[in-house]
Amino acid sequence: MIYSDEKIKADIMNRLMRKGCWGARYLPVDSLVHWLSKKVKRDGERIKRIIKDLVKKGYLLVHKGGRTISLNPALNRQIIEYIEKIIEEK
């Protein structure tokens, strides 16, 4: 199955939301890339690029020198709406 960048973004944010990673509670980037690279090909480089894009847009917060990430609690309504919109399209 071929995943679009939008579906990968929604999947990243959905996984973080399910784990409760908002604000000061974070998840290592390497483990997130490892989980998603089983579905998405290209050895995780595409996933890392998408994570950097989400950080630039402000949806993700970076912790511990870029090794961990969490969802931005200030944008929780936009994040939840985005995830629901993309998941409904599947």
N, C-alpha and C positions, 0 to 999 in steps of 0.2 A: 504494500500500500504506500502511495506517495503522499507525504504530509506537506502541506503548505506552511510557510513561515507563520501565518496567523494561527494555524492549529497548534504549531509547536509553542508559540507564545502562550496560548490559552492553556496548553498542557503543563507548561512550566509553572504558571501562576496557580493552576488548579492543584498541582502536587504540593506546592508550598502552602496553599490555603488548607488543604486536607491535613497537613502536618501541623498546622497552627503556627506557621512561621511568619508572624507579623512583628515588625519593629525589632525589639531586642532578642527575640527568639529566632535563630537562624539555622541554615542548613549548608553543609559544605558543597561548593560548586562541583567538585570532582564526583561526588556521589550522585548528584542530580544529572550530570552529563553521562555518567555510567548507566543510570537507569534508562535515560531517554535514547542513548545510542543503540540500544537493542531494537528500537523501533525505527529510528532515523539513521540513515546511512551517512557516510562521509566522516566517520571516526570522531565525531564530537566537535569538529571545527565549526560546523554550521550552528550547533547548539550554543557554543561559546560566543559566536558572533551575535546570535539572537539575544543572549543574556546581556551582552554589552549594550545592545540597542535598548533593551528594557531599562537598564540602569540610566542611560542617557535621557530617556523619556520620563524618568522619575518613578516608575512603577516598582522597581526593586532598589533596596538599600544594600550597600556593600559594607561588610565587616571584616575585621582581621586582615587588613591589607589586600583585600580582593579575593580571599580564599573562601569566604562564606557570604551568603545572600539571604535576604528576607524581603517580604512584601512591605510596601510603604503603607502604614496605617492611615496616613492622611488621605490616601486615594482609595480607601477600601470600597466605597460605593462604585467608583468607576471600574475597579478591578473585577468585582463580582458581576457587574453588568456585562463587561467584556467577555468574561468566561461563559456566562449563560448564553450570550449571543452566539458565540462560536460553537459551543457544544450543541445548541439547537440545530445548527446547520449540518451537523454530522448525520 
